[in-house]
Amino acid sequence: MPRTKQDEPTTHRTMQVVNHIRSLIENGTLQPGDKIPPEREFARQLKISRASLRTGIGYLAAMGVMKIRHGVGTFVADGPPEFGKASLGMMGALHGFQTWQMFEARTILESNIAALAAERGKDEHHAAMAEEVAEMFAAMNSPADFLIHDLLFHRIISQASGNPILASVIETITSALYDKRRKTVERSTDMRQSAEMHREIYRAIRGRKPNEARKLMEEHLHQAQVAQGQERPPDRKSALVATAK
């Protein structure tokens, strides 16, 4: 029996959404600031489920291509979309990157980037960070949405560092993190603590306190590493035992 689009792998359906929106942006149908069609209508156009559409939109939002505004809609973000970057997630799969290695790299990079952002960040960066913190608190009951705003917050800090090379590296890392964490984020239990820590980091950056921003980012990433270790799905044997009960 031939497979329907509903049966195709999730990654394929995600990329179907990504490629469709990319074509709409490239041919000028969608412009920065434009609102995309309602979810039900858009899913019907692509002949996929609404859940698959949300996954694709979430991927684009994590890349900074789309902007999700709760209660308002989803819009094309200002600035150039980054479709062409190599996938760090794919390289990780090929070379066996470990979670602790990713967090070690992030801690070295992002703690110092936070300090630079405290020294160099502009008012527009502070406003964008504040907006993402507010969105995190608003998304407390939606882990998938929370994840998008979490990653966008980190991207804004990298942009506020004033170093485009560092910003590019962090953008690649956040895209890879989204690919990995969207599979486990529904089991997250630390969202309020995470939102409050992001707020503290934002206040340190806005307050021009580089040492405090560095320390808070290190603490945040340590907490995130511990919390994400608890999001892993149970092993097959445990799942079978739980099902049998």
C-alpha positions as CSV (number, residue, x, y, z in Angstrom):
1,M,0.0,0.0,0.0
2,P,1.5,3.4,-0.9
3,R,2.3,5.7,2.0
4,T,0.3,8.9,2.4
5,K,1.9,12.2,3.5
6,Q,0.6,11.5,7.0
7,D,2.8,8.3,7.1
8,E,6.0,10.0,5.9
9,P,8.9,10.6,8.4
10,T,8.5,13.6,10.6
11,T,11.8,15.1,9.3
12,H,10.5,14.9,5.7
13,R,7.2,16.7,6.6
14,T,9.2,19.3,8.6
15,M,11.4,20.0,5.6
16,Q,8.3,20.2,3.4
17,V,7.1,23.1,5.5
18,V,10.5,24.7,5.5
19,N,11.0,24.4,1.7
20,H,7.5,25.7,1.0
21,I,7.9,28.8,3.1
22,R,11.4,29.3,1.7
23,S,10.0,29.4,-1.8
24,L,7.3,31.9,-0.8
25,I,10.0,34.2,0.7
26,E,12.3,33.8,-2.3
27,N,9.6,34.5,-4.9
28,G,8.4,37.6,-2.9
29,T,5.0,36.1,-1.9
30,L,6.0,36.5,1.7
31,Q,7.8,39.6,2.9
32,P,9.3,40.5,6.3
33,G,6.5,41.3,8.7
34,D,3.8,39.3,6.7
35,K,1.5,37.1,8.6
36,I,1.2,33.5,7.3
37,P,-2.2,31.9,6.7
38,P,-4.2,30.4,9.6
39,E,-2.9,27.0,10.7
40,R,-5.9,25.0,9.4
41,E,-5.8,26.7,6.0
42,F,-2.0,26.4,5.6
43,A,-2.0,22.7,6.6
44,R,-4.8,22.0,4.0
45,Q,-2.7,23.7,1.3
46,L,0.3,21.6,2.1
47,K,-1.8,18.4,2.6
48,I,-0.2,17.7,6.0
49,S,-1.5,17.5,9.5
50,R,-1.7,20.6,11.7
51,A,0.8,18.9,14.1
52,S,3.3,18.5,11.3
53,L,2.8,22.2,10.3
54,R,3.4,23.3,13.9
55,T,6.7,21.3,14.0
56,G,7.9,23.0,10.7
57,I,6.9,26.4,11.9
58,G,8.6,25.8,15.2
59,Y,11.8,24.8,13.4
60,L,11.7,28.1,11.3
61,A,11.0,30.1,14.4
62,A,14.1,28.6,16.2
63,M,16.1,29.5,13.1
64,G,14.8,33.1,13.4
65,V,12.9,33.0,10.1
66,M,9.5,33.2,11.6
67,K,8.2,35.2,14.6
68,I,5.4,33.6,16.8
69,R,3.3,36.1,18.7
70,H,0.9,34.4,21.1
71,G,-2.7,35.2,20.5
72,V,-1.8,37.2,17.3
73,G,-0.3,34.8,14.8
74,T,2.9,33.8,13.0
75,F,4.9,36.3,11.0
76,V,7.9,36.4,8.7
77,A,10.7,37.8,10.8
78,D,12.8,40.9,9.8
79,G,16.3,40.2,8.6
80,P,17.7,37.6,6.3
81,P,16.6,34.0,6.9
82,E,19.4,31.5,7.5
83,F,18.4,28.5,5.4
84,G,21.9,27.6,4.1
85,K,23.9,26.8,7.3
86,A,25.3,23.3,7.7
87,S,23.4,21.2,10.3
88,L,25.4,20.8,13.5
89,G,22.9,18.1,14.5
90,M,23.9,16.1,11.4
91,M,27.6,16.5,12.1
92,G,26.9,15.4,15.7
93,A,25.1,12.3,14.5
94,L,28.0,11.5,12.2
95,H,30.8,12.1,14.7
96,G,29.1,11.1,17.9
97,F,28.9,14.4,19.7
98,Q,27.9,13.9,23.3
99,T,25.4,16.1,25.3
100,W,28.1,17.1,27.8
101,Q,30.4,18.2,25.0
102,M,27.7,20.5,23.6
103,F,27.1,22.0,27.1
104,E,30.8,22.5,27.7
105,A,31.1,24.3,24.3
106,R,28.0,26.4,25.1
107,T,29.3,27.3,28.5
108,I,32.7,28.5,27.2
109,L,31.0,30.5,24.4
110,E,27.8,31.8,25.8
111,S,29.1,32.9,29.2
112,N,31.6,35.1,27.5
113,I,29.1,36.2,24.9
114,A,26.7,37.3,27.7
115,A,29.5,39.4,29.1
116,L,30.1,41.0,25.8
117,A,26.4,41.7,25.4
118,A,26.4,43.5,28.7
119,E,29.2,45.7,27.5
120,R,28.0,46.3,23.9
121,G,24.2,45.6,23.8
122,K,21.9,48.3,22.4
123,D,18.5,49.3,23.4
124,E,16.9,47.3,20.6
125,H,18.6,44.1,21.9
126,H,17.4,44.8,25.4
127,A,13.8,45.3,24.1
128,A,14.0,42.0,22.1
129,M,15.4,40.1,25.1
130,A,12.6,41.5,27.3
131,E,10.0,40.4,24.8
132,E,11.4,36.8,24.7
133,V,11.4,36.6,28.5
134,A,7.8,37.7,28.6
135,E,6.9,35.1,25.9
136,M,8.6,32.4,28.0
137,F,6.4,33.2,31.0
138,A,3.4,33.3,28.7
139,A,4.3,29.9,27.3
140,M,4.6,28.2,30.6
141,N,1.9,25.6,29.7
142,S,3.4,25.0,26.2
143,P,6.9,23.5,26.4
144,A,7.3,23.5,22.6
145,D,6.6,27.3,22.4
146,F,8.7,27.9,25.5
147,L,11.7,26.2,23.7
148,I,11.4,28.5,20.7
149,H,11.5,31.6,22.8
150,D,14.3,30.2,25.0
151,L,16.5,29.6,21.9
152,L,15.6,33.0,20.4
153,F,16.7,34.7,23.6
154,H,20.1,33.1,23.3
155,R,20.4,34.2,19.7
156,I,19.6,37.8,20.6
157,I,22.3,37.8,23.3
158,S,24.8,36.6,20.6
159,Q,23.7,39.4,18.3
160,A,24.1,41.9,21.2
161,S,27.7,40.8,21.6
162,G,28.6,42.8,18.5
163,N,30.6,39.9,17.0
164,P,29.0,38.5,13.9
165,I,31.2,35.4,14.0
166,L,30.1,34.5,17.5
167,A,26.5,35.2,16.5
168,S,26.8,32.9,13.5
169,V,28.2,30.1,15.7
170,I,25.4,30.4,18.2
171,E,22.8,30.5,15.4
172,T,24.1,27.2,14.2
173,I,24.1,25.7,17.7
174,T,20.6,26.8,18.5
175,S,19.2,25.3,15.3
176,A,20.9,22.0,16.2
177,L,19.6,22.2,19.8
178,Y,16.0,22.7,18.5
179,D,16.2,19.6,16.3
180,K,17.3,17.6,19.4
181,R,15.2,19.1,22.2
182,R,11.9,19.4,20.4
183,K,11.7,15.5,20.8
184,T,11.9,15.6,24.6
185,V,10.8,19.1,25.7
186,E,7.3,18.0,26.5
187,R,8.8,16.2,29.5
188,S,10.4,19.4,30.8
189,T,9.7,20.3,34.4
190,D,12.0,23.3,35.0
191,M,10.3,25.9,32.8
192,R,9.5,28.4,35.6
193,Q,13.0,28.2,37.0
194,S,14.4,28.6,33.5
195,A,12.3,31.6,32.7
196,E,13.3,33.3,36.0
197,M,17.0,32.6,35.2
198,H,16.6,34.1,31.7
199,R,15.1,37.2,33.3
200,E,18.1,37.5,35.7
201,I,20.5,37.2,32.7
202,Y,18.5,39.9,30.9
203,R,18.6,42.2,33.8
204,A,22.4,41.8,34.2
205,I,22.9,42.5,30.5
206,R,20.6,45.5,30.5
207,G,22.3,46.7,33.7
208,R,25.8,46.6,32.0
209,K,27.1,44.0,34.5
210,P,29.4,41.7,32.4
211,N,30.8,39.7,35.3
212,E,27.3,39.0,36.7
213,A,26.0,38.2,33.2
214,R,28.8,35.7,32.7
215,K,28.2,34.0,36.0
216,L,24.5,33.8,35.5
217,M,24.8,32.3,32.1
218,E,27.2,29.6,33.4
219,E,24.7,28.8,36.2
220,H,21.8,28.7,33.8
221,L,23.6,26.3,31.4
222,H,24.6,24.0,34.3
223,Q,20.9,23.9,35.5
224,A,19.8,23.3,31.9
225,Q,22.2,20.4,31.5
226,V,20.9,18.7,34.6
227,A,17.2,19.4,33.7
228,Q,17.6,18.1,30.1
229,G,19.2,14.9,31.4
230,Q,15.9,14.2,33.1
231,E,13.9,14.7,29.8
232,R,15.3,11.6,28.2
233,P,12.6,9.0,27.3
234,P,12.6,5.8,29.4
235,D,14.5,2.8,28.0
236,R,12.6,0.2,26.2
237,K,12.5,-2.2,29.1
238,S,11.1,0.4,31.5
239,A,8.5,1.4,29.0
240,L,7.3,-2.2,28.5
241,V,7.1,-2.7,32.3
242,A,5.1,0.6,32.7
243,T,2.8,-0.4,29.8
244,A,2.1,-3.8,31.5
245,K,1.0,-2.3,34.8
